[in-house]
């Protein structure tokens, strides 16, 4: 369901779709008559997100903040509904998407401090079908993510209308965020999350050093006013949160 909406400019609006266990952001470009998704959730999100998208302009592309099952695996079904759309990943995700490298398994502390609190935030209990498909797509196991209509983007490409790419590795090597300089909207992926209304720097990371460097980069980034996290509510931003 749509939980929060914000008009970025007279032509651009962003909507927060509250998924089964993560957020999907819908960016509508009314001037170009195109719709973009930031992340796409789980296969169990597909029915609801398709219903929402049917009332919007055609879906141009899905842009993923990182390659994890709860952010990418709905594509295996969405691609059937939107035959003219593509799914885009940051170039550092390529070995994982193509199955040449595997994803780090979460530790016990990762489950305790991050994954279980996130699931509680959404009232989510993993469904068998989600678990089964998770064995194939966006997990620590090397399998066969569908590569048709997959595009890898670099630092200098225009990915989302109005937004600037901010690489934020740490949670994943390929983690990226996006900032709209006009409105101060910051889409964080899982770099920052919000649990029980509180902003958290994600401690479930592939590299603590990368995460710290990304945190320093964001602290120096001016103009952030609103956080749109990968998990949790959208909320105003203050430097004191980090």
Phi and psi in degrees as GROMACS dihedral restraints (atoms count N, CA, C in turn):
[ dihedral_restraints ]
;  ai    aj    ak    al  type     phi  dphi    fc
    3     4     5     6     1   -77.7    20    10
    4     5     6     7     1   122.3    20    10
    6     7     8     9     1  -108.3    20    10
    7     8     9    10     1   -25.7    20    10
    9    10    11    12     1  -155.4    20    10
   10    11    12    13     1   142.7    20    10
   12    13    14    15     1  -136.1    20    10
   13    14    15    16     1   148.7    20    10
   15    16    17    18     1  -144.6    20    10
   16    17    18    19     1   130.2    20    10
   18    19    20    21     1   -82.7    20    10
   19    20    21    22     1   116.7    20    10
   21    22    23    24     1   -82.1    20    10
   22    23    24    25     1   -47.0    20    10
   24    25    26    27     1  -142.1    20    10
   25    26    27    28     1  -176.5    20    10
   27    28    29    30     1   -65.5    20    10
   28    29    30    31     1   -20.0    20    10
   30    31    32    33     1  -105.7    20    10
   31    32    33    34     1   -19.1    20    10
   33    34    35    36     1  -120.0    20    10
   34    35    36    37     1   132.0    20    10
   36    37    38    39     1  -130.7    20    10
   37    38    39    40     1   139.8    20    10
   39    40    41    42     1  -114.8    20    10
   40    41    42    43     1   137.6    20    10
   42    43    44    45     1  -121.7    20    10
   43    44    45    46     1   137.1    20    10
   45    46    47    48     1   -93.2    20    10
   46    47    48    49     1   117.1    20    10
   48    49    50    51     1   -97.0    20    10
   49    50    51    52     1   119.6    20    10
   51    52    53    54     1   -83.6    20    10
   52    53    54    55     1   101.0    20    10
   54    55    56    57     1   -83.3    20    10
   55    56    57    58     1  -169.3    20    10
   57    58    59    60     1   -62.2    20    10
   58    59    60    61     1   -39.0    20    10
   60    61    62    63     1  -148.4    20    10
   61    62    63    64     1     6.0    20    10
   63    64    65    66     1  -153.6    20    10
   64    65    66    67     1   167.2    20    10
   66    67    68    69     1   -93.6    20    10
   67    68    69    70     1   142.2    20    10
   69    70    71    72     1  -117.2    20    10
   70    71    72    73     1   127.7    20    10
   72    73    74    75     1  -104.0    20    10
   73    74    75    76     1   132.4    20    10
   75    76    77    78     1  -110.5    20    10
   76    77    78    79     1   119.0    20    10
   78    79    80    81     1  -110.2    20    10
   79    80    81    82     1   119.7    20    10
   81    82    83    84     1  -106.9    20    10
   82    83    84    85     1   122.9    20    10
   84    85    86    87     1  -101.6    20    10
   85    86    87    88     1    98.4    20    10
   87    88    89    90     1   -72.0    20    10
   88    89    90    91     1   -25.5    20    10
   90    91    92    93     1   -73.5    20    10
   91    92    93    94     1   -45.9    20    10
   93    94    95    96     1   -85.5    20    10
   94    95    96    97     1    -9.6    20    10
   96    97    98    99     1    56.5    20    10
   97    98    99   100     1    54.3    20    10
   99   100   101   102     1  -138.3    20    10
  100   101   102   103     1   152.3    20    10
  102   103   104   105     1  -122.1    20    10
  103   104   105   106     1   142.8    20    10
  105   106   107   108     1  -126.9    20    10
  106   107   108   109     1   143.9    20    10
  108   109   110   111     1  -109.5    20    10
  109   110   111   112     1   139.8    20    10
  111   112   113   114     1  -105.1    20    10
  112   113   114   115     1   109.2    20    10
  114   115   116   117     1    68.2    20    10
  115   116   117   118     1   163.5    20    10
  117   118   119   120     1  -141.2    20    10
  118   119   120   121     1     5.9    20    10
  120   121   122   123     1    75.6    20    10
  121   122   123   124     1  -157.3    20    10
  123   124   125   126     1   -98.2    20    10
  124   125   126   127     1   162.2    20    10
  126   127   128   129     1   -54.8    20    10
  127   128   129   130     1   -31.7    20    10
  129   130   131   132     1   -72.1    20    10
  130   131   132   133     1    -8.0    20    10
  132   133   134   135     1   -86.1    20    10
  133   134   135   136     1   -13.8    20    10
  135   136   137   138     1   -62.9    20    10
  136   137   138   139     1   -46.9    20    10
  138   139   140   141     1   -57.2    20    10
  139   140   141   142     1   -45.9    20    10
  141   142   143   144     1   -70.3    20    10
  142   143   144   145     1   -41.2    20    10
  144   145   146   147     1   -69.6    20    10
  145   146   147   148     1   -34.3    20    10
  147   148   149   150     1   -63.7    20    10
  148   149   150   151     1   -41.9    20    10
  150   151   152   153     1   -58.4    20    10
  151   152   153   154     1   -41.6    20    10
  153   154   155   156     1   -67.8    20    10
  154   155   156   157     1   -44.2    20    10
  156   157   158   159     1   -69.5    20    10
  157   158   159   160     1   -23.4    20    10
  159   160   161   162     1   -63.3    20    10
  160   161   162   163     1   -23.4    20    10
  162   163   164   165     1   -92.8    20    10
  163   164   165   166     1     6.3    20    10
  165   166   167   168     1  -119.5    20    10
  166   167   168   169     1   168.8    20    10
  168   169   170   171     1   -58.4    20    10
  169   170   171   172     1   164.3    20    10
  171   172   173   174     1   -55.8    20    10
  172   173   174   175     1   142.3    20    10
  174   175   176   177     1   -74.7    20    10
  175   176   177   178     1   117.6    20    10
  177   178   179   180     1   -81.3    20    10
  178   179   180   181     1   -53.3    20    10
  180   181   182   183     1  -160.1    20    10
  181   182   183   184     1   161.3    20    10
  183   184   185   186     1  -107.9    20    10
  184   185   186   187     1   129.7    20    10
  186   187   188   189     1  -113.8    20    10
  187   188   189   190     1   122.3    20    10
  189   190   191   192     1   -98.5    20    10
  190   191   192   193     1   133.7    20    10
  192   193   194   195     1   -74.5    20    10
  193   194   195   196     1   -23.5    20    10
  195   196   197   198     1  -174.4    20    10
  196   197   198   199     1   163.0    20    10
  198   199   200   201     1   -93.9    20    10
  199   200   201   202     1    86.3    20    10
  201   202   203   204     1  -135.0    20    10
  202   203   204   205     1   147.9    20    10
  204   205   206   207     1   -54.3    20    10
  205   206   207   208     1   -38.3    20    10
  207   208   209   210     1   -78.6    20    10
  208   209   210   211     1    -1.1    20    10
  210   211   212   213     1  -116.6    20    10
  211   212   213   214     1   -14.8    20    10
  213   214   215   216     1  -128.0    20    10
  214   215   216   217     1   -22.5    20    10
  216   217   218   219     1   -73.1    20    10
  217   218   219   220     1   -16.8    20    10
  219   220   221   222     1   -63.1    20    10
  220   221   222   223     1   -18.9    20    10
  222   223   224   225     1   -58.3    20    10
  223   224   225   226     1   -30.7    20    10
  225   226   227   228     1   -61.6    20    10
  226   227   228   229     1   -21.6    20    10
  228   229   230   231     1  -107.9    20    10
  229   230   231   232     1   -35.9    20    10
  231   232   233   234     1   -61.5    20    10
  232   233   234   235     1   -32.9    20    10
  234   235   236   237     1   -61.7    20    10
  235   236   237   238     1   -23.5    20    10
  237   238   239   240     1   -77.8    20    10
  238   239   240   241     1   -29.4    20    10
  240   241   242   243     1   -83.5    20    10
  241   242   243   244     1   -30.1    20    10
  243   244   245   246     1  -125.5    20    10
  244   245   246   247     1    81.0    20    10
  246   247   248   249     1   -72.5    20    10
  247   248   249   250     1   -13.0    20    10
  249   250   251   252     1  -104.3    20    10
  250   251   252   253     1     9.5    20    10
  252   253   254   255     1  -102.9    20    10
  253   254   255   256     1   166.0    20    10
  255   256   257   258     1  -128.9    20    10
  256   257   258   259     1   165.2    20    10
  258   259   260   261     1  -120.3    20    10
  259   260   261   262     1   127.9    20    10
  261   262   263   264     1  -112.8    20    10
  262   263   264   265     1   136.5    20    10
  264   265   266   267     1  -126.5    20    10
  265   266   267   268     1   149.4    20    10
  267   268   269   270     1   -62.0    20    10
  268   269   270   271     1   146.8    20    10
  270   271   272   273     1   -57.8    20    10
  271   272   273   274     1   -27.3    20    10
  273   274   275   276     1   -72.9    20    10
  274   275   276   277     1   -10.5    20    10
  276   277   278   279     1   -83.3    20    10
  277   278   279   280     1   -11.5    20    10
  279   280   281   282     1   -53.7    20    10
  280   281   282   283     1   -48.9    20    10
  282   283   284   285     1   -63.6    20    10
  283   284   285   286     1   -27.3    20    10
  285   286   287   288     1   -79.8    20    10
  286   287   288   289     1   -43.4    20    10
  288   289   290   291     1   -63.5    20    10
  289   290   291   292     1   -40.7    20    10
  291   292   293   294     1   -81.4    20    10
  292   293   294   295     1    -6.8    20    10
  294   295   296   297     1    86.5    20    10
  295   296   297   298     1    12.6    20    10
  297   298   299   300     1   -84.9    20    10
  298   299   300   301     1   -14.8    20    10
  300   301   302   303     1  -137.2    20    10
  301   302   303   304     1   153.5    20    10
  303   304   305   306     1  -106.6    20    10
  304   305   306   307     1   158.8    20    10
  306   307   308   309     1   -91.6    20    10
  307   308   309   310     1   140.2    20    10
  309   310   311   312     1   -62.0    20    10
  310   311   312   313     1   133.4    20    10
  312   313   314   315     1   -74.4    20    10
  313   314   315   316     1   141.6    20    10
  315   316   317   318     1   -67.8    20    10
  316   317   318   319     1   146.9    20    10
  318   319   320   321     1   -84.5    20    10
  319   320   321   322     1   174.4    20    10
  321   322   323   324     1   -59.5    20    10
  322   323   324   325     1   -42.6    20    10
  324   325   326   327     1   -65.1    20    10
  325   326   327   328     1   -33.6    20    10
  327   328   329   330     1   -62.7    20    10
  328   329   330   331     1   -42.6    20    10
  330   331   332   333     1   -63.9    20    10
  331   332   333   334     1   -44.3    20    10
  333   334   335   336     1   -67.8    20    10
  334   335   336   337     1   -43.9    20    10
  336   337   338   339     1   -91.4    20    10
  337   338   339   340     1   -27.5    20    10
  339   340   341   342     1  -122.1    20    10
  340   341   342   343     1   -58.3    20    10
  342   343   344   345     1   -66.2    20    10
  343   344   345   346     1   -46.7    20    10
  345   346   347   348     1   -66.6    20    10
  346   347   348   349     1   -45.5    20    10
  348   349   350   351     1   -58.6    20    10
  349   350   351   352     1   -37.1    20    10
  351   352   353   354     1   -63.6    20    10
  352   353   354   355     1   -45.6    20    10
  354   355   356   357     1   -62.9    20    10
  355   356   357   358     1   -38.3    20    10
  357   358   359   360     1   -64.5    20    10
  358   359   360   361     1   -37.3    20    10
  360   361   362   363     1   -57.6    20    10
  361   362   363   364     1   -34.7    20    10
  363   364   365   366     1  -100.8    20    10
  364   365   366   367     1    -3.5    20    10
  366   367   368   369     1    62.4    20    10
  367   368   369   370     1    38.1    20    10
  369   370   371   372     1  -102.1    20    10
  370   371   372   373     1   131.8    20    10
  372   373   374   375     1  -119.9    20    10
  373   374   375   376     1   124.3    20    10
  375   376   377   378     1   -54.4    20    10
  376   377   378   379     1   127.9    20    10
  378   379   380   381     1   -82.1    20    10
  379   380   381   382     1   150.9    20    10
  381   382   383   384     1   -57.4    20    10
  382   383   384   385     1   -42.7    20    10
  384   385   386   387     1   -65.4    20    10
  385   386   387   388     1   -38.3    20    10
  387   388   389   390     1   -63.8    20    10
  388   389   390   391     1   -41.7    20    10
  390   391   392   393     1   -64.5    20    10
  391   392   393   394     1   -42.3    20    10
  393   394   395   396     1   -63.1    20    10
  394   395   396   397     1   -47.0    20    10
  396   397   398   399     1   -70.0    20    10
  397   398   399   400     1   -27.9    20    10
  399   400   401   402     1   -64.9    20    10
  400   401   402   403     1   -23.3    20    10
  402   403   404   405     1   -67.9    20    10
  403   404   405   406     1   -17.8    20    10
  405   406   407   408     1  -106.9    20    10
  406   407   408   409     1   -29.2    20    10
  408   409   410   411     1  -133.7    20    10
  409   410   411   412     1   121.7    20    10
  411   412   413   414     1    68.9    20    10
  412   413   414   415     1    36.1    20    10
  414   415   416   417     1  -127.5    20    10
  415   416   417   418     1  -178.4    20    10
  417   418   419   420     1   -66.9    20    10
  418   419   420   421     1    -4.9    20    10
  420   421   422   423     1   -98.5    20    10
  421   422   423   424     1   137.6    20    10
  423   424   425   426     1   -83.1    20    10
  424   425   426   427     1   113.0    20    10
  426   427   428   429     1  -136.1    20    10
  427   428   429   430     1  -146.8    20    10
  429   430   431   432     1  -120.9    20    10
  430   431   432   433     1    74.8    20    10
  432   433   434   435     1   -61.3    20    10
  433   434   435   436     1   133.2    20    10
  435   436   437   438     1   -63.7    20    10
  436   437   438   439     1   125.3    20    10
  438   439   440   441     1   -97.0    20    10
  439   440   441   442     1    -5.8    20    10
  441   442   443   444     1   -69.6    20    10
  442   443   444   445     1   135.9    20    10
  444   445   446   447     1    65.7    20    10
  445   446   447   448     1    22.7    20    10
  447   448   449   450     1   -91.6    20    10
  448   449   450   451     1   132.6    20    10
  450   451   452   453     1  -126.5    20    10
  451   452   453   454     1   137.2    20    10
  453   454   455   456     1  -106.5    20    10
  454   455   456   457     1   130.0    20    10
  456   457   458   459     1  -112.6    20    10
  457   458   459   460     1   154.7    20    10
  459   460   461   462     1  -108.9    20    10
  460   461   462   463     1  -174.5    20    10
  462   463   464   465     1   -64.8    20    10
  463   464   465   466     1   -29.6    20    10
  465   466   467   468     1  -101.8    20    10
  466   467   468   469     1     9.2    20    10
  468   469   470   471     1   -88.8    20    10
  469   470   471   472     1   148.6    20    10
  471   472   473   474     1   -84.2    20    10
  472   473   474   475     1   107.9    20    10
  474   475   476   477     1  -101.1    20    10
  475   476   477   478     1   -46.6    20    10
  477   478   479   480     1  -126.5    20    10
  478   479   480   481     1   137.1    20    10
  480   481   482   483     1   -62.4    20    10
  481   482   483   484     1   127.5    20    10
  483   484   485   486     1    85.4    20    10
  484   485   486   487     1   -13.3    20    10
  486   487   488   489     1  -107.1    20    10
  487   488   489   490     1   148.0    20    10
  489   490   491   492     1  -108.0    20    10
  490   491   492   493     1   136.8    20    10
  492   493   494   495     1   -72.3    20    10
  493   494   495   496     1   135.2    20    10
  495   496   497   498     1  -129.7    20    10
  496   497   498   499     1   100.4    20    10
  498   499   500   501     1   -61.5    20    10
  499   500   501   502     1   129.7    20    10
  501   502   503   504     1  -133.6    20    10
  502   503   504   505     1    63.2    20    10
  504   505   506   507     1   -63.0    20    10
  505   506   507   508     1   154.3    20    10
  507   508   509   510     1   152.3    20    10
  508   509   510   511     1   -70.2    20    10
  510   511   512   513     1   -57.0    20    10
  511   512   513   514     1   -46.3    20    10
  513   514   515   516     1  -135.7    20    10
  514   515   516   517     1   153.7    20    10
  516   517   518   519     1   -60.5    20    10
  517   518   519   520     1   -28.3    20    10
  519   520   521   522     1   -98.2    20    10
  520   521   522   523     1    10.3    20    10
  522   523   524   525     1   -65.6    20    10
  523   524   525   526     1   134.7    20    10
  525   526   527   528     1  -134.2    20    10
  526   527   528   529     1   154.8    20    10
  528   529   530   531     1  -124.7    20    10
  529   530   531   532     1   171.7    20    10
  531   532   533   534     1  -140.3    20    10
  532   533   534   535     1   137.9    20    10
  534   535   536   537     1  -124.3    20    10
  535   536   537   538     1   137.1    20    10
  537   538   539   540     1   -98.2    20    10
  538   539   540   541     1   108.0    20    10
  540   541   542   543     1   -63.6    20    10
  541   542   543   544     1   -24.3    20    10
  543   544   545   546     1   -72.8    20    10
  544   545   546   547     1   -51.9    20    10
  546   547   548   549     1   -94.2    20    10
  547   548   549   550     1   -15.5    20    10
  549   550   551   552     1    79.0    20    10
  550   551   552   553     1    15.4    20    10
  552   553   554   555     1   -75.0    20    10
  553   554   555   556     1   127.1    20    10
  555   556   557   558     1  -120.9    20    10
  556   557   558   559     1   110.3    20    10
  558   559   560   561     1   -89.7    20    10
  559   560   561   562     1   115.8    20    10
  561   562   563   564     1   -98.5    20    10
  562   563   564   565     1   -11.5    20    10
  564   565   566   567     1    58.0    20    10
  565   566   567   568     1  -141.9    20    10
  567   568   569   570     1   -98.4    20    10
  568   569   570   571     1    13.0    20    10
  570   571   572   573     1   -62.7    20    10
  571   572   573   574     1   -49.5    20    10
  573   574   575   576     1  -118.9    20    10
  574   575   576   577     1   139.8    20    10
  576   577   578   579     1  -129.9    20    10
  577   578   579   580     1   166.2    20    10
  579   580   581   582     1  -125.1    20    10
  580   581   582   583     1   118.1    20    10
  582   583   584   585     1  -121.3    20    10
  583   584   585   586     1   127.0    20    10
  585   586   587   588     1    53.2    20    10
  586   587   588   589     1    35.9    20    10
  588   589   590   591     1    81.3    20    10
  589   590   591   592     1    -3.3    20    10
  591   592   593   594     1  -102.7    20    10
  592   593   594   595     1   134.8    20    10
  594   595   596   597     1   -74.7    20    10
  595   596   597   598     1   132.3    20    10
  597   598   599   600     1  -128.8    20    10
  598   599   600   601     1   137.9    20    10
  600   601   602   603     1   -80.1    20    10
  601   602   603   604     1   122.0    20    10
  603   604   605   606     1   -61.5    20    10
  604   605   606   607     1   127.2    20    10
  606   607   608   609     1   -95.7    20    10
  607   608   609   610     1    -6.4    20    10
  609   610   611   612     1   -84.3    20    10
  610   611   612   613     1    97.0    20    10
  612   613   614   615     1  -131.6    20    10
  613   614   615   616     1   156.1    20    10
  615   616   617   618     1   -88.6    20    10
  616   617   618   619     1   -23.6    20    10
  618   619   620   621     1  -149.6    20    10
  619   620   621   622     1   115.5    20    10
  621   622   623   624     1   -65.9    20    10
  622   623   624   625     1   -36.1    20    10
  624   625   626   627     1   -64.4    20    10
  625   626   627   628     1   -45.1    20    10
  627   628   629   630     1   -60.9    20    10
  628   629   630   631     1   -41.7    20    10
  630   631   632   633     1   -63.1    20    10
  631   632   633   634     1   -41.4    20    10
  633   634   635   636     1   -66.4    20    10
  634   635   636   637     1   -39.9    20    10
  636   637   638   639     1   -65.5    20    10
  637   638   639   640     1   -38.3    20    10
  639   640   641   642     1   -66.2    20    10
  640   641   642   643     1   -38.4    20    10
  642   643   644   645     1   -63.2    20    10
  643   644   645   646     1   -42.3    20    10
  645   646   647   648     1   -61.9    20    10
  646   647   648   649     1   -40.6    20    10
  648   649   650   651     1   -61.6    20    10
  649   650   651   652     1   -42.4    20    10
  651   652   653   654     1   -71.0    20    10
  652   653   654   655     1   -35.2    20    10
  654   655   656   657     1   -63.5    20    10
  655   656   657   658     1   -27.8    20    10
  657   658   659   660     1   -89.2    20    10
  658   659   660   661     1    -7.3    20    10
  660   661   662   663     1   -83.5    20    10
  661   662   663   664     1   121.8    20    10
  663   664   665   666     1   -91.9    20    10
  664   665   666   667     1   152.0    20    10
  666   667   668   669     1    93.8    20    10
  667   668   669   670     1     6.5    20    10
  669   670   671   672     1   -75.2    20    10
  670   671   672   673     1   126.3    20    10
  672   673   674   675     1  -120.0    20    10
  673   674   675   676     1   -34.0    20    10
  675   676   677   678     1  -131.1    20    10
  676   677   678   679     1   135.4    20    10
  678   679   680   681     1   -96.9    20    10
  679   680   681   682     1   129.6    20    10
  681   682   683   684     1  -118.1    20    10
  682   683   684   685     1    89.0    20    10
  684   685   686   687     1   -82.6    20    10
  685   686   687   688     1   164.9    20    10
  687   688   689   690     1   -67.9    20    10
  688   689   690   691     1   -28.0    20    10
  690   691   692   693     1  -138.7    20    10
  691   692   693   694     1   134.6    20    10
  693   694   695   696     1   102.6    20    10
  694   695   696   697     1   177.8    20    10
  696   697   698   699     1   -73.7    20    10
  697   698   699   700     1   154.4    20    10
  699   700   701   702     1   -77.0    20    10
  700   701   702   703     1   140.0    20    10
  702   703   704   705     1  -155.2    20    10
  703   704   705   706     1   159.6    20    10
  705   706   707   708     1   -61.0    20    10
  706   707   708   709     1   154.1    20    10
  708   709   710   711     1  -110.8    20    10
  709   710   711   712     1   141.9    20    10
  711   712   713   714     1  -136.7    20    10
  712   713   714   715     1   142.0    20    10
  714   715   716   717     1   -58.1    20    10
  715   716   717   718     1   -24.3    20    10
  717   718   719   720     1   -69.0    20    10
  718   719   720   721     1   -10.6    20    10
  720   721   722   723     1   -72.8    20    10
  721   722   723   724     1   -20.7    20    10
